[in-house]
Amino acid sequence: MARHKVTRPTTAPRPFLISFSGIDGAGKTTQIEYLSALLKAQGLRVLRLSFWDDIAVWSKMRAGVGDRTLDFSRADRADEGSFSPRNNKHVQKWYLSAARAGFYMLDVTRLHGLLASEQVCNSDVVIFDRYIYDQVANIDSPSFATRSYSKMLLKQTPLPDLAFILDASPDAAFARKPEYPLEFVHRNRRAFLQLKEIVPQLTVISDAKPEEVRGEIIFHISRSRLAERVSAEGKTELLADNAVAQQQSCCSVRNDPTAIV
């Protein structure tokens, strides 16, 4: 009796997920644009996603609620001056925090659905401009209940292959992008750096020149499974750039990203 060989269907490797987080004005867009172009030059299918546009549930409504809150509070409006923030994350009213907590859970659910979508599955690399980490940083409360909620939220969040937090001087970031009050930018930066305590996998890239930050990002990618895949396909550009990245990666040693000032 002839024996039939059973062939197992081959499955394509899941997309490589990269997330960029950090305060406004830290240079995320600049680094994402460069990295996207570099990876596309390797023949990879790169999908860029904005957390607020592509993942956040009812983002326009959430921004509108914040706008109305500012309208009803003359004191808040006076403090804000001419700022035009996108989602008013700096407004820390108790009822807004409670509503955001529910929205963040919906965001995680939607993220799971998006990662299973055809457009993501047909990509080699997915780069997120902001991630759930940014939402957790915006909560910014030392209470036990809040920290427990943050840990629960992160436990449900898909872990990217590489998750970067771009550190930056709050004053310099504010000068580049003055959407939020400077006091909030300082507080938000501390919250991002403290995320490392509950998410050890986060890679904090110290404040440095754009080319140095770029070099360190490439350095981390060169040590990931994505570089192995590129090398296996006969591409060499990314590996060549790694030589420069290793020389420039000293910026993380020169500046201690955990030093909160």
Phi, psi and omega per residue, in radians:
M1 nan 2.206 -3.093
A2 -1.226 2.433 3.117
R3 -1.722 2.265 -3.111
H4 -1.608 2.280 3.120
K5 -1.378 2.213 -3.131
V6 -1.545 2.115 3.117
T7 -1.730 2.228 3.118
R8 -1.585 2.334 3.131
P9 -1.098 2.351 3.106
T10 -1.493 2.437 3.134
T11 -1.940 2.414 3.134
A12 -1.203 2.540 3.110
P13 -1.091 2.525 -3.114
R14 -1.162 2.693 -3.136
P15 -1.052 2.637 3.079
F16 -1.482 2.134 -3.043
L17 -1.762 2.254 3.108
I18 -2.246 2.276 3.104
S19 -2.114 2.532 3.087
F20 -2.108 2.217 3.126
S21 -2.311 2.921 3.114
G22 2.528 3.024 -3.114
I23 -1.174 2.771 3.101
D24 -1.112 2.319 -3.134
G25 1.601 0.125 -3.126
A26 -1.382 -0.203 3.116
G27 1.752 0.363 -3.107
K28 -1.076 -0.814 -3.096
T29 -1.068 -0.741 3.123
T30 -1.044 -0.795 -3.116
Q31 -1.229 -0.649 3.133
I32 -1.138 -0.745 -3.140
E33 -1.097 -0.754 3.134
Y34 -1.152 -0.797 -3.111
L35 -1.115 -0.704 3.115
S36 -1.042 -0.801 -3.140
A37 -1.121 -0.699 -3.137
L38 -1.111 -0.796 -3.108
L39 -1.222 -0.623 3.083
K40 -1.137 -0.578 3.097
A41 -1.151 -0.339 3.079
Q42 -1.499 0.026 -3.123
G43 1.506 0.205 -3.128
L44 -1.524 2.559 3.075
R45 -1.512 1.959 -3.042
V46 -1.906 2.261 3.088
L47 -2.023 2.144 3.097
R48 -1.766 2.316 -3.140
L49 -2.245 2.378 3.039
S50 -1.697 2.229 -3.089
F51 -1.054 -0.779 -3.074
W52 -1.223 -0.578 -3.103
D53 -1.531 -0.626 -2.981
D54 -1.864 -0.276 -3.051
I55 -2.143 -0.781 -3.074
A56 -0.983 2.274 -3.114
V57 -1.378 2.263 3.095
W58 0.904 0.867 -3.053
S59 -1.075 -0.704 -3.127
K60 -1.141 -0.691 3.127
M61 -1.158 -0.700 -3.142
R62 -1.124 -0.675 3.082
A63 -1.163 -0.665 3.137
G64 -1.131 -0.664 3.096
V65 -1.068 -0.747 3.114
G66 -1.111 -0.674 3.124
D67 -1.085 -0.761 -3.128
R68 -1.169 -0.591 3.102
T69 -1.096 -0.719 3.101
L70 -1.159 -0.655 -3.136
D71 -1.108 -0.644 -3.086
F72 -1.418 -0.210 -3.105
S73 -1.977 1.813 -3.128
R74 -1.146 -0.613 -3.140
A75 -1.125 -0.787 3.117
D76 -1.094 -0.725 -3.102
R77 -1.128 -0.646 3.124
A78 -1.161 -0.655 3.124
D79 -1.163 -0.593 -3.041
E80 -1.360 -0.461 3.128
G81 1.073 -2.170 -3.051
S82 -1.743 0.270 -3.124
F83 -1.150 2.554 3.069
S84 -2.212 1.190 -3.101
P85 -1.177 2.700 -3.070
R86 -1.398 -0.706 -3.078
N87 -2.338 0.173 3.041
N88 0.938 0.696 -3.137
K89 -1.178 -0.274 -3.141
H90 -1.391 -0.186 3.131
V91 -1.418 1.963 -3.025
Q92 -1.892 1.057 3.027
K93 -1.460 2.529 -3.049
W94 -1.076 -0.675 -3.104
Y95 -1.261 -0.540 3.054
L96 -1.230 -0.680 3.111
S97 -1.096 -0.705 3.122
A98 -1.131 -0.734 3.130
A99 -1.161 -0.706 3.135
R100 -1.091 -0.642 -3.139
A101 -1.012 -0.712 3.097
G102 -1.221 -0.716 3.124
F103 -1.094 -0.653 -3.108
Y104 -1.113 -0.637 3.073
M105 -1.146 -0.686 3.084
L106 -1.143 -0.614 3.105
D107 -1.081 -0.743 3.137
V108 -1.112 -0.739 3.112
T109 -1.066 -0.775 3.120
R110 -1.141 -0.620 3.107
L111 -1.069 -0.754 3.095
H112 -1.033 -0.750 3.128
G113 -1.137 -0.691 -3.139
L114 -1.131 -0.696 -3.125
L115 -1.175 -0.348 3.095
A116 -1.654 0.011 -3.079
S117 -1.316 2.867 -3.102
E118 -1.158 -0.685 -3.092
Q119 -1.134 -0.582 3.099
V120 -1.329 -0.772 -3.124
C121 -1.114 -0.455 3.126
N122 -1.542 0.142 3.141
S123 -1.879 2.685 3.043
D124 -1.568 -0.641 -3.112
V125 -2.361 2.363 3.056
V126 -2.093 2.145 -3.128
I127 -1.945 2.156 -3.132
F128 -1.746 2.194 2.972
D129 -1.549 1.673 -2.987
R130 1.410 2.741 -3.062
Y131 -2.630 -3.030 3.100
I132 -1.010 -0.497 3.138
Y133 -1.003 -0.635 3.137
D134 -1.159 -0.648 3.114
Q135 -1.137 -0.744 3.133
V136 -1.116 -0.710 3.120
A137 -1.096 -0.547 -3.119
N138 -1.264 -0.365 3.134
I139 -1.119 -0.855 2.961
D140 0.847 1.144 3.067
S141 -2.479 2.369 -3.116
P142 -1.470 -0.001 -3.059
S143 -1.148 2.654 -3.133
F144 -1.091 -0.718 -3.120
A145 -1.093 -0.731 -3.128
T146 -1.174 -0.756 3.126
R147 -1.117 -0.659 3.110
S148 -1.140 -0.727 3.102
Y149 -1.101 -0.750 -3.138
S150 -1.067 -0.763 3.133
K151 -1.123 -0.696 3.109
M152 -1.120 -0.740 3.140
L153 -1.098 -0.773 -3.123
L154 -1.199 -0.534 3.106
K155 -1.119 -0.528 3.131
Q156 -1.524 -0.119 -3.048
T157 -1.543 2.252 3.052
P158 -1.002 2.339 -3.086
L159 -1.515 2.118 3.084
P160 -1.141 2.777 3.057
D161 -1.185 -0.648 3.033
L162 -2.386 2.219 3.134
A163 -2.163 1.929 -3.083
F164 -1.767 2.432 2.891
I165 -1.992 2.049 3.123
L166 -1.552 1.949 3.117
D167 -1.417 2.711 -3.138
A168 -2.813 2.709 3.031
S169 -1.146 2.154 3.130
P170 -0.963 -0.675 -3.123
D171 -1.159 -0.741 3.131
A172 -1.200 -0.706 3.120
A173 -1.116 -0.703 3.119
F174 -1.112 -0.653 3.129
A175 -1.144 -0.608 3.139
R176 -1.363 -0.599 -3.028
K177 -2.535 1.404 -3.064
P178 -1.449 1.048 -3.139
E179 -1.515 -0.426 -3.067
Y180 -2.244 2.725 3.133
P181 -1.013 2.548 -3.089
L182 -1.046 -0.647 3.135
E183 -1.066 -0.691 3.114
F184 -1.184 -0.665 -3.138
V185 -1.069 -0.740 3.083
H186 -1.081 -0.798 -3.123
R187 -1.151 -0.678 -3.133
N188 -1.160 -0.664 3.105
R189 -1.083 -0.757 3.107
R190 -1.067 -0.688 -3.137
A191 -1.127 -0.672 3.114
F192 -1.137 -0.771 -3.125
L193 -1.159 -0.568 -3.140
Q194 -1.303 -0.254 3.080
L195 -1.049 -0.481 -3.127
K196 -1.023 -0.453 -3.124
E197 -1.191 -0.557 -3.109
I198 -1.902 -0.189 3.070
V199 -2.275 1.405 -3.088
P200 -1.041 -0.399 -3.087
Q201 -1.272 -0.213 3.141
L202 -1.140 2.451 3.080
T203 -1.891 1.942 3.124
V204 -1.583 2.124 3.120
I205 -1.809 2.107 -3.008
S206 -1.124 2.756 3.069
D207 -1.066 2.183 -3.102
A208 -2.822 3.139 3.069
K209 -1.128 2.623 -3.100
P210 -0.933 -0.692 -3.122
E211 -1.214 -0.522 3.093
E212 -1.276 -0.720 3.065
V213 -1.071 -0.776 3.110
R214 -1.024 -0.755 -3.137
G215 -1.087 -0.682 -3.129
E216 -1.253 -0.622 3.076
I217 -1.060 -0.811 3.123
I218 -1.098 -0.651 3.115
F219 -1.017 -0.804 -3.139
H220 -1.180 -0.663 3.104
I221 -1.144 -0.634 -3.114
S222 -1.134 -0.317 -3.139
R223 -1.765 0.132 -3.092
S224 -1.787 3.038 3.115
R225 -1.185 -0.335 3.104
L226 -1.146 -0.700 3.108
A227 -1.139 -0.639 3.106
E228 -1.097 -0.689 3.136
R229 -1.177 -0.751 3.129
V230 -1.087 -0.751 3.140
S231 -1.115 -0.685 -3.133
A232 -1.141 -0.463 -3.136
E233 -1.572 0.129 3.048
G234 1.476 0.203 3.108
K235 -1.536 2.534 -3.078
T236 -2.216 -0.209 -3.034
E237 -1.071 -0.765 -3.098
L238 -1.114 -0.694 3.141
L239 -1.208 -0.593 3.097
A240 -1.164 -0.706 3.106
D241 -1.115 -0.443 -3.117
N242 -1.081 -0.549 3.129
A243 -1.083 -0.705 3.089
V244 -1.207 -0.691 -3.102
A245 -1.083 -0.683 -3.133
Q246 -1.124 -0.618 3.124
Q247 -1.238 -0.546 -3.069
Q248 -1.612 -0.188 -3.046
S249 -1.192 -0.085 -3.140
C250 -1.170 -0.177 -3.125
C251 -1.094 -0.506 3.126
S252 -1.277 -0.409 3.105
V253 -1.477 -0.661 -3.109
R254 -1.162 -0.647 3.140
N255 -2.031 2.088 -3.137
D256 -1.386 1.939 -3.065
P257 -1.205 -0.259 -3.121
T258 -1.574 -0.079 3.137
A259 -1.401 1.908 -3.083
I260 -1.643 2.091 -3.124
V261 -2.110 nan nan
